[in-house]
């Protein structure tokens, strides 16, 4: 563990036990990795033409409708 990083966290959150600081850091790490997994799942749509039709219509129309909501 980086002592300087822990010292900085202690300064930011005075009175919070080290275990709680580490728990928060681990939660943030897991959340960041989960977000990256979700983003990579949607990356396939970047490879498809937006105006290409599929079983549900096309992405361009969907995005226009979603933006209007």
PDB file of N, CA, C and O in Angstrom:
ATOM      1  N   UNK A   1       0.841  -1.165   0.000  1.00  0.00           N
ATOM      2  CA  UNK A   1       0.000   0.000   0.000  1.00  0.00           C
ATOM      3  C   UNK A   1       0.890   1.233   0.000  1.00  0.00           C
ATOM      4  O   UNK A   1       1.906   1.282   0.692  1.00  0.00           O
ATOM      5  N   UNK A   2       0.503   2.206  -0.769  1.00  0.00           N
ATOM      6  CA  UNK A   2       1.226   3.465  -0.850  1.00  0.00           C
ATOM      7  C   UNK A   2       0.902   4.307   0.390  1.00  0.00           C
ATOM      8  O   UNK A   2      -0.235   4.740   0.579  1.00  0.00           O
ATOM      9  N   UNK A   3       1.912   4.530   1.224  1.00  0.00           N
ATOM     10  CA  UNK A   3       1.718   5.280   2.455  1.00  0.00           C
ATOM     11  C   UNK A   3       1.242   6.699   2.230  1.00  0.00           C
ATOM     12  O   UNK A   3       0.433   7.212   3.002  1.00  0.00           O
ATOM     13  N   UNK A   4       1.738   7.342   1.176  1.00  0.00           N
ATOM     14  CA  UNK A   4       1.328   8.718   0.886  1.00  0.00           C
ATOM     15  C   UNK A   4      -0.138   8.772   0.476  1.00  0.00           C
ATOM     16  O   UNK A   4      -0.867   9.686   0.863  1.00  0.00           O
ATOM     17  N   UNK A   5      -0.558   7.803  -0.296  1.00  0.00           N
ATOM     18  CA  UNK A   5      -1.958   7.757  -0.732  1.00  0.00           C
ATOM     19  C   UNK A   5      -2.883   7.556   0.470  1.00  0.00           C
ATOM     20  O   UNK A   5      -3.935   8.187   0.564  1.00  0.00           O
ATOM     21  N   UNK A   6      -2.482   6.671   1.388  1.00  0.00           N
ATOM     22  CA  UNK A   6      -3.273   6.442   2.598  1.00  0.00           C
ATOM     23  C   UNK A   6      -3.301   7.705   3.458  1.00  0.00           C
ATOM     24  O   UNK A   6      -4.343   8.049   4.017  1.00  0.00           O
ATOM     25  N   UNK A   7      -2.184   8.387   3.568  1.00  0.00           N
ATOM     26  CA  UNK A   7      -2.139   9.634   4.339  1.00  0.00           C
ATOM     27  C   UNK A   7      -3.056  10.685   3.731  1.00  0.00           C
ATOM     28  O   UNK A   7      -3.741  11.407   4.455  1.00  0.00           O
ATOM     29  N   UNK A   8      -3.073  10.775   2.407  1.00  0.00           N
ATOM     30  CA  UNK A   8      -3.975  11.717   1.733  1.00  0.00           C
ATOM     31  C   UNK A   8      -5.435  11.366   2.008  1.00  0.00           C
ATOM     32  O   UNK A   8      -6.251  12.250   2.267  1.00  0.00           O
ATOM     33  N   UNK A   9      -5.760  10.085   1.952  1.00  0.00           N
ATOM     34  CA  UNK A   9      -7.132   9.658   2.223  1.00  0.00           C
ATOM     35  C   UNK A   9      -7.514   9.959   3.669  1.00  0.00           C
ATOM     36  O   UNK A   9      -8.642  10.369   3.946  1.00  0.00           O
ATOM     37  N   UNK A  10      -6.582   9.758   4.580  1.00  0.00           N
ATOM     38  CA  UNK A  10      -6.856  10.064   5.988  1.00  0.00           C
ATOM     39  C   UNK A  10      -7.121  11.551   6.188  1.00  0.00           C
ATOM     40  O   UNK A  10      -7.975  11.931   6.989  1.00  0.00           O
ATOM     41  N   UNK A  11      -6.387  12.393   5.459  1.00  0.00           N
ATOM     42  CA  UNK A  11      -6.610  13.841   5.554  1.00  0.00           C
ATOM     43  C   UNK A  11      -7.977  14.221   4.983  1.00  0.00           C
ATOM     44  O   UNK A  11      -8.661  15.088   5.527  1.00  0.00           O
ATOM     45  N   UNK A  12      -8.368  13.577   3.900  1.00  0.00           N
ATOM     46  CA  UNK A  12      -9.658  13.883   3.279  1.00  0.00           C
ATOM     47  C   UNK A  12     -10.839  13.418   4.120  1.00  0.00           C
ATOM     48  O   UNK A  12     -11.911  14.023   4.086  1.00  0.00           O
ATOM     49  N   UNK A  13     -10.640  12.344   4.875  1.00  0.00           N
ATOM     50  CA  UNK A  13     -11.728  11.745   5.656  1.00  0.00           C
ATOM     51  C   UNK A  13     -11.274  11.543   7.100  1.00  0.00           C
ATOM     52  O   UNK A  13     -11.109  10.407   7.544  1.00  0.00           O
ATOM     53  N   UNK A  14     -11.074  12.627   7.826  1.00  0.00           N
ATOM     54  CA  UNK A  14     -10.590  12.479   9.194  1.00  0.00           C
ATOM     55  C   UNK A  14     -11.578  11.682  10.047  1.00  0.00           C
ATOM     56  O   UNK A  14     -12.792  11.864   9.954  1.00  0.00           O
ATOM     57  N   UNK A  15     -11.036  10.810  10.865  1.00  0.00           N
ATOM     58  CA  UNK A  15     -11.874  10.032  11.768  1.00  0.00           C
ATOM     59  C   UNK A  15     -12.424   8.750  11.167  1.00  0.00           C
ATOM     60  O   UNK A  15     -12.989   7.923  11.882  1.00  0.00           O
ATOM     61  N   UNK A  16     -12.265   8.575   9.858  1.00  0.00           N
ATOM     62  CA  UNK A  16     -12.751   7.358   9.215  1.00  0.00           C
ATOM     63  C   UNK A  16     -11.668   6.288   9.356  1.00  0.00           C
ATOM     64  O   UNK A  16     -10.506   6.523   9.027  1.00  0.00           O
ATOM     65  N   UNK A  17     -12.060   5.115   9.848  1.00  0.00           N
ATOM     66  CA  UNK A  17     -11.049   4.048  10.019  1.00  0.00           C
ATOM     67  C   UNK A  17     -10.431   3.636   8.678  1.00  0.00           C
ATOM     68  O   UNK A  17     -11.069   3.725   7.629  1.00  0.00           O
ATOM     69  N   UNK A  18      -9.188   3.190   8.739  1.00  0.00           N
ATOM     70  CA  UNK A  18      -8.499   2.749   7.522  1.00  0.00           C
ATOM     71  C   UNK A  18      -9.284   1.672   6.787  1.00  0.00           C
ATOM     72  O   UNK A  18      -9.341   1.678   5.558  1.00  0.00           O
ATOM     73  N   UNK A  19      -9.892   0.745   7.532  1.00  0.00           N
ATOM     74  CA  UNK A  19     -10.661  -0.330   6.905  1.00  0.00           C
ATOM     75  C   UNK A  19     -11.798   0.242   6.056  1.00  0.00           C
ATOM     76  O   UNK A  19     -12.077  -0.266   4.969  1.00  0.00           O
ATOM     77  N   UNK A  20     -12.449   1.290   6.545  1.00  0.00           N
ATOM     78  CA  UNK A  20     -13.535   1.913   5.787  1.00  0.00           C
ATOM     79  C   UNK A  20     -12.991   2.627   4.550  1.00  0.00           C
ATOM     80  O   UNK A  20     -13.621   2.601   3.492  1.00  0.00           O
ATOM     81  N   UNK A  21     -11.826   3.263   4.677  1.00  0.00           N
ATOM     82  CA  UNK A  21     -11.216   3.916   3.516  1.00  0.00           C
ATOM     83  C   UNK A  21     -10.866   2.889   2.446  1.00  0.00           C
ATOM     84  O   UNK A  21     -11.098   3.117   1.258  1.00  0.00           O
ATOM     85  N   UNK A  22     -10.313   1.768   2.869  1.00  0.00           N
ATOM     86  CA  UNK A  22      -9.958   0.710   1.914  1.00  0.00           C
ATOM     87  C   UNK A  22     -11.203   0.113   1.294  1.00  0.00           C
ATOM     88  O   UNK A  22     -11.225  -0.182   0.099  1.00  0.00           O
ATOM     89  N   UNK A  23     -12.251  -0.069   2.104  1.00  0.00           N
ATOM     90  CA  UNK A  23     -13.518  -0.588   1.581  1.00  0.00           C
ATOM     91  C   UNK A  23     -14.073   0.336   0.495  1.00  0.00           C
ATOM     92  O   UNK A  23     -14.528  -0.133  -0.548  1.00  0.00           O
ATOM     93  N   UNK A  24     -14.036   1.636   0.739  1.00  0.00           N
ATOM     94  CA  UNK A  24     -14.519   2.605  -0.262  1.00  0.00           C
ATOM     95  C   UNK A  24     -13.672   2.554  -1.523  1.00  0.00           C
ATOM     96  O   UNK A  24     -14.196   2.645  -2.633  1.00  0.00           O
ATOM     97  N   UNK A  25     -12.363   2.407  -1.354  1.00  0.00           N
ATOM     98  CA  UNK A  25     -11.476   2.324  -2.517  1.00  0.00           C
ATOM     99  C   UNK A  25     -11.788   1.075  -3.344  1.00  0.00           C
ATOM    100  O   UNK A  25     -11.798   1.127  -4.574  1.00  0.00           O
ATOM    101  N   UNK A  26     -12.042  -0.040  -2.670  1.00  0.00           N
ATOM    102  CA  UNK A  26     -12.370  -1.269  -3.387  1.00  0.00           C
ATOM    103  C   UNK A  26     -13.716  -1.159  -4.093  1.00  0.00           C
ATOM    104  O   UNK A  26     -13.871  -1.645  -5.213  1.00  0.00           O
ATOM    105  N   UNK A  27     -14.691  -0.524  -3.445  1.00  0.00           N
ATOM    106  CA  UNK A  27     -15.989  -0.303  -4.091  1.00  0.00           C
ATOM    107  C   UNK A  27     -15.811   0.526  -5.360  1.00  0.00           C
ATOM    108  O   UNK A  27     -16.406   0.219  -6.393  1.00  0.00           O
ATOM    109  N   UNK A  28     -14.999   1.569  -5.285  1.00  0.00           N
ATOM    110  CA  UNK A  28     -14.759   2.422  -6.451  1.00  0.00           C
ATOM    111  C   UNK A  28     -14.054   1.648  -7.560  1.00  0.00           C
ATOM    112  O   UNK A  28     -14.372   1.822  -8.736  1.00  0.00           O
ATOM    113  N   UNK A  29     -13.105   0.798  -7.193  1.00  0.00           N
ATOM    114  CA  UNK A  29     -12.400  -0.006  -8.180  1.00  0.00           C
ATOM    115  C   UNK A  29     -13.349  -0.956  -8.895  1.00  0.00           C
ATOM    116  O   UNK A  29     -13.324  -1.057 -10.122  1.00  0.00           O
ATOM    117  N   UNK A  30     -14.183  -1.649  -8.133  1.00  0.00           N
ATOM    118  CA  UNK A  30     -15.140  -2.588  -8.723  1.00  0.00           C
ATOM    119  C   UNK A  30     -16.139  -1.838  -9.611  1.00  0.00           C
ATOM    120  O   UNK A  30     -16.471  -2.306 -10.700  1.00  0.00           O
ATOM    121  N   UNK A  31     -16.614  -0.685  -9.154  1.00  0.00           N
ATOM    122  CA  UNK A  31     -17.566   0.099  -9.946  1.00  0.00           C
ATOM    123  C   UNK A  31     -16.936   0.565 -11.258  1.00  0.00           C
ATOM    124  O   UNK A  31     -17.588   0.548 -12.302  1.00  0.00           O
ATOM    125  N   UNK A  32     -15.678   0.979 -11.203  1.00  0.00           N
ATOM    126  CA  UNK A  32     -14.996   1.430 -12.415  1.00  0.00           C
ATOM    127  C   UNK A  32     -14.849   0.284 -13.408  1.00  0.00           C
ATOM    128  O   UNK A  32     -15.051   0.467 -14.609  1.00  0.00           O
ATOM    129  N   UNK A  33     -14.500  -0.890 -12.909  1.00  0.00           N
ATOM    130  CA  UNK A  33     -14.359  -2.041 -13.800  1.00  0.00           C
ATOM    131  C   UNK A  33     -15.712  -2.482 -14.352  1.00  0.00           C
ATOM    132  O   UNK A  33     -15.802  -2.892 -15.510  1.00  0.00           O
ATOM    133  N   UNK A  34     -16.742  -2.404 -13.555  1.00  0.00           N
ATOM    134  CA  UNK A  34     -18.086  -2.759 -14.031  1.00  0.00           C
ATOM    135  C   UNK A  34     -18.524  -1.778 -15.116  1.00  0.00           C
ATOM    136  O   UNK A  34     -19.091  -2.183 -16.130  1.00  0.00           O
ATOM    137  N   UNK A  35     -18.265  -0.509 -14.906  1.00  0.00           N
ATOM    138  CA  UNK A  35     -18.613   0.496 -15.916  1.00  0.00           C
ATOM    139  C   UNK A  35     -17.869   0.223 -17.217  1.00  0.00           C
ATOM    140  O   UNK A  35     -18.435   0.381 -18.299  1.00  0.00           O
ATOM    141  N   UNK A  36     -16.610  -0.184 -17.122  1.00  0.00           N
ATOM    142  CA  UNK A  36     -15.834  -0.500 -18.326  1.00  0.00           C
ATOM    143  C   UNK A  36     -16.415  -1.719 -19.034  1.00  0.00           C
ATOM    144  O   UNK A  36     -16.435  -1.764 -20.264  1.00  0.00           O
ATOM    145  N   UNK A  37     -16.887  -2.707 -18.278  1.00  0.00           N
ATOM    146  CA  UNK A  37     -17.532  -3.877 -18.885  1.00  0.00           C
ATOM    147  C   UNK A  37     -18.792  -3.470 -19.636  1.00  0.00           C
ATOM    148  O   UNK A  37     -19.032  -3.923 -20.755  1.00  0.00           O
ATOM    149  N   UNK A  38     -19.584  -2.621 -19.020  1.00  0.00           N
ATOM    150  CA  UNK A  38     -20.820  -2.157 -19.659  1.00  0.00           C
ATOM    151  C   UNK A  38     -20.499  -1.366 -20.917  1.00  0.00           C
ATOM    152  O   UNK A  38     -21.116  -1.573 -21.961  1.00  0.00           O
ATOM    153  N   UNK A  39     -19.528  -0.457 -20.817  1.00  0.00           N
ATOM    154  CA  UNK A  39     -19.130   0.329 -21.984  1.00  0.00           C
ATOM    155  C   UNK A  39     -18.652  -0.560 -23.123  1.00  0.00           C
ATOM    156  O   UNK A  39     -18.972  -0.300 -24.283  1.00  0.00           O
ATOM    157  N   UNK A  40     -17.890  -1.605 -22.810  1.00  0.00           N
ATOM    158  CA  UNK A  40     -17.401  -2.483 -23.873  1.00  0.00           C
ATOM    159  C   UNK A  40     -18.539  -3.269 -24.504  1.00  0.00           C
ATOM    160  O   UNK A  40     -18.477  -3.623 -25.682  1.00  0.00           O
ATOM    161  N   UNK A  41     -19.579  -3.543 -23.722  1.00  0.00           N
ATOM    162  CA  UNK A  41     -20.744  -4.226 -24.273  1.00  0.00           C
ATOM    163  C   UNK A  41     -21.474  -3.379 -25.299  1.00  0.00           C
ATOM    164  O   UNK A  41     -22.052  -3.908 -26.249  1.00  0.00           O
ATOM    165  N   UNK A  42     -21.450  -2.076 -25.114  1.00  0.00           N
ATOM    166  CA  UNK A  42     -22.105  -1.177 -26.061  1.00  0.00           C
ATOM    167  C   UNK A  42     -21.192  -0.786 -27.221  1.00  0.00           C
ATOM    168  O   UNK A  42     -21.660  -0.214 -28.205  1.00  0.00           O
ATOM    169  N   UNK A  43     -19.923  -1.080 -27.121  1.00  0.00           N
ATOM    170  CA  UNK A  43     -18.966  -0.689 -28.162  1.00  0.00           C
ATOM    171  C   UNK A  43     -19.301  -1.318 -29.511  1.00  0.00           C
ATOM    172  O   UNK A  43     -18.980  -0.757 -30.558  1.00  0.00           O
ATOM    173  N   UNK A  44     -19.943  -2.476 -29.485  1.00  0.00           N
ATOM    174  CA  UNK A  44     -20.306  -3.138 -30.744  1.00  0.00           C
ATOM    175  C   UNK A  44     -21.211  -2.241 -31.592  1.00  0.00           C
ATOM    176  O   UNK A  44     -21.180  -2.304 -32.821  1.00  0.00           O
ATOM    177  N   UNK A  45     -22.013  -1.410 -30.932  1.00  0.00           N
ATOM    178  CA  UNK A  45     -22.904  -0.524 -31.685  1.00  0.00           C
ATOM    179  C   UNK A  45     -22.143   0.555 -32.440  1.00  0.00           C
ATOM    180  O   UNK A  45     -22.645   1.089 -33.429  1.00  0.00           O
ATOM    181  N   UNK A  46     -20.939   0.880 -31.986  1.00  0.00           N
ATOM    182  CA  UNK A  46     -20.121   1.863 -32.691  1.00  0.00           C
ATOM    183  C   UNK A  46     -19.646   1.331 -34.036  1.00  0.00           C
ATOM    184  O   UNK A  46     -19.300   2.102 -34.931  1.00  0.00           O
ATOM    185  N   UNK A  47     -19.634   0.006 -34.173  1.00  0.00           N
ATOM    186  CA  UNK A  47     -19.179  -0.607 -35.415  1.00  0.00           C
ATOM    187  C   UNK A  47     -20.295  -0.727 -36.453  1.00  0.00           C
ATOM    188  O   UNK A  47     -20.022  -0.989 -37.624  1.00  0.00           O
ATOM    189  N   UNK A  48     -21.540  -0.538 -36.037  1.00  0.00           N
ATOM    190  CA  UNK A  48     -22.669  -0.658 -36.946  1.00  0.00           C
ATOM    191  C   UNK A  48     -23.038   0.708 -37.512  1.00  0.00           C
ATOM    192  O   UNK A  48     -22.964   1.713 -36.805  1.00  0.00           O
ATOM    193  N   UNK A  49     -23.434   0.751 -38.774  1.00  0.00           N
ATOM    194  CA  UNK A  49     -23.905   2.031 -39.312  1.00  0.00           C
ATOM    195  C   UNK A  49     -25.202   2.435 -38.608  1.00  0.00           C
ATOM    196  O   UNK A  49     -26.095   1.610 -38.417  1.00  0.00           O
ATOM    197  N   UNK A  50     -25.294   3.697 -38.228  1.00  0.00           N
ATOM    198  CA  UNK A  50     -26.464   4.156 -37.475  1.00  0.00           C
ATOM    199  C   UNK A  50     -27.761   4.044 -38.262  1.00  0.00           C
ATOM    200  O   UNK A  50     -28.824   3.833 -37.679  1.00  0.00           O
ATOM    201  N   UNK A  51     -27.684   4.182 -39.566  1.00  0.00           N
ATOM    202  CA  UNK A  51     -28.919   4.137 -40.342  1.00  0.00           C
ATOM    203  C   UNK A  51     -29.202   2.753 -40.927  1.00  0.00           C
ATOM    204  O   UNK A  51     -30.107   2.600 -41.748  1.00  0.00           O
ATOM    205  N   UNK A  52     -28.428   1.741 -40.506  1.00  0.00           N
ATOM    206  CA  UNK A  52     -28.666   0.382 -40.970  1.00  0.00           C
ATOM    207  C   UNK A  52     -29.846  -0.227 -40.242  1.00  0.00           C
ATOM    208  O   UNK A  52     -29.923  -0.154 -39.015  1.00  0.00           O
ATOM    209  N   UNK A  53     -30.763  -0.824 -40.979  1.00  0.00           N
ATOM    210  CA  UNK A  53     -31.968  -1.405 -40.378  1.00  0.00           C
ATOM    211  C   UNK A  53     -31.636  -2.755 -39.735  1.00  0.00           C
ATOM    212  O   UNK A  53     -30.800  -3.515 -40.225  1.00  0.00           O
ATOM    213  N   UNK A  54     -32.319  -3.020 -38.625  1.00  0.00           N
ATOM    214  CA  UNK A  54     -32.242  -4.335 -38.004  1.00  0.00           C
ATOM    215  C   UNK A  54     -33.662  -4.729 -37.587  1.00  0.00           C
ATOM    216  O   UNK A  54     -34.627  -4.118 -38.046  1.00  0.00           O
ATOM    217  N   UNK A  55     -33.801  -5.729 -36.735  1.00  0.00           N
ATOM    218  CA  UNK A  55     -35.126  -6.220 -36.350  1.00  0.00           C
ATOM    219  C   UNK A  55     -35.966  -5.173 -35.637  1.00  0.00           C
ATOM    220  O   UNK A  55     -37.193  -5.273 -35.631  1.00  0.00           O
ATOM    221  N   UNK A  56     -35.330  -4.168 -35.033  1.00  0.00           N
ATOM    222  CA  UNK A  56     -36.056  -3.159 -34.271  1.00  0.00           C
ATOM    223  C   UNK A  56     -36.076  -1.784 -34.937  1.00  0.00           C
ATOM    224  O   UNK A  56     -36.537  -0.820 -34.325  1.00  0.00           O
ATOM    225  N   UNK A  57     -35.612  -1.674 -36.116  1.00  0.00           N
ATOM    226  CA  UNK A  57     -35.554  -0.374 -36.785  1.00  0.00           C
ATOM    227  C   UNK A  57     -34.113  -0.010 -37.068  1.00  0.00           C
ATOM    228  O   UNK A  57     -33.363  -0.829 -37.598  1.00  0.00           O
ATOM    229  N   UNK A  58     -33.708   1.211 -36.723  1.00  0.00           N
ATOM    230  CA  UNK A  58     -32.311   1.599 -36.886  1.00  0.00           C
ATOM    231  C   UNK A  58     -31.886   2.487 -35.729  1.00  0.00           C
ATOM    232  O   UNK A  58     -32.712   3.138 -35.089  1.00  0.00           O
ATOM    233  N   UNK A  59     -30.596   2.503 -35.474  1.00  0.00           N
ATOM    234  CA  UNK A  59     -30.070   3.226 -34.323  1.00  0.00           C
ATOM    235  C   UNK A  59     -30.233   4.739 -34.445  1.00  0.00           C
ATOM    236  O   UNK A  59     -30.431   5.429 -33.445  1.00  0.00           O
ATOM    237  N   UNK A  60     -30.152   5.239 -35.648  1.00  0.00           N
ATOM    238  CA  UNK A  60     -30.271   6.692 -35.823  1.00  0.00           C
ATOM    239  C   UNK A  60     -31.647   7.165 -35.349  1.00  0.00           C
ATOM    240  O   UNK A  60     -31.744   8.163 -34.636  1.00  0.00           O
ATOM    241  N   UNK A  61     -32.694   6.469 -35.732  1.00  0.00           N
ATOM    242  CA  UNK A  61     -34.048   6.849 -35.322  1.00  0.00           C
ATOM    243  C   UNK A  61     -34.201   6.699 -33.812  1.00  0.00           C
ATOM    244  O   UNK A  61     -34.797   7.552 -33.155  1.00  0.00           O
ATOM    245  N   UNK A  62     -33.660   5.612 -33.267  1.00  0.00           N
ATOM    246  CA  UNK A  62     -33.731   5.403 -31.818  1.00  0.00           C
ATOM    247  C   UNK A  62     -33.040   6.529 -31.067  1.00  0.00           C
ATOM    248  O   UNK A  62     -33.586   7.061 -30.100  1.00  0.00           O
ATOM    249  N   UNK A  63     -31.851   6.892 -31.504  1.00  0.00           N
ATOM    250  CA  UNK A  63     -31.108   7.963 -30.813  1.00  0.00           C
ATOM    251  C   UNK A  63     -31.840   9.300 -30.902  1.00  0.00           C
ATOM    252  O   UNK A  63     -31.861  10.071 -29.942  1.00  0.00           O
ATOM    253  N   UNK A  64     -32.434   9.565 -32.056  1.00  0.00           N
ATOM    254  CA  UNK A  64     -33.200  10.810 -32.186  1.00  0.00           C
ATOM    255  C   UNK A  64     -34.369  10.823 -31.212  1.00  0.00           C
ATOM    256  O   UNK A  64     -34.635  11.828 -30.553  1.00  0.00           O
ATOM    257  N   UNK A  65     -35.063   9.693 -31.131  1.00  0.00           N
ATOM    258  CA  UNK A  65     -36.193   9.601 -30.202  1.00  0.00           C
ATOM    259  C   UNK A  65     -35.759   9.701 -28.751  1.00  0.00           C
ATOM    260  O   UNK A  65     -36.426  10.351 -27.945  1.00  0.00           O
ATOM    261  N   UNK A  66     -34.646   9.061 -28.412  1.00  0.00           N
ATOM    262  CA  UNK A  66     -34.145   9.112 -27.036  1.00  0.00           C
ATOM    263  C   UNK A  66     -33.703  10.516 -26.675  1.00  0.00           C
ATOM    264  O   UNK A  66     -33.915  10.958 -25.545  1.00  0.00           O
ATOM    265  N   UNK A  67     -33.096  11.222 -27.607  1.00  0.00           N
ATOM    266  CA  UNK A  67     -32.641  12.586 -27.340  1.00  0.00           C
ATOM    267  C   UNK A  67     -33.818  13.541 -27.163  1.00  0.00           C
ATOM    268  O   UNK A  67     -33.711  14.524 -26.430  1.00  0.00           O
ATOM    269  N   UNK A  68     -34.922  13.266 -27.817  1.00  0.00           N
ATOM    270  CA  UNK A  68     -36.086  14.133 -27.738  1.00  0.00           C
ATOM    271  C   UNK A  68     -36.844  13.958 -26.424  1.00  0.00           C
ATOM    272  O   UNK A  68     -37.617  14.833 -26.034  1.00  0.00           O
ATOM    273  N   UNK A  69     -36.629  12.835 -25.739  1.00  0.00           N
ATOM    274  CA  UNK A  69     -37.379  12.550 -24.495  1.00  0.00           C
ATOM    275  C   UNK A  69     -36.925  13.418 -23.363  1.00  0.00           C
ATOM    276  O   UNK A  69     -37.448  13.309 -22.254  1.00  0.00           O
TER     277      UNK A  69
END
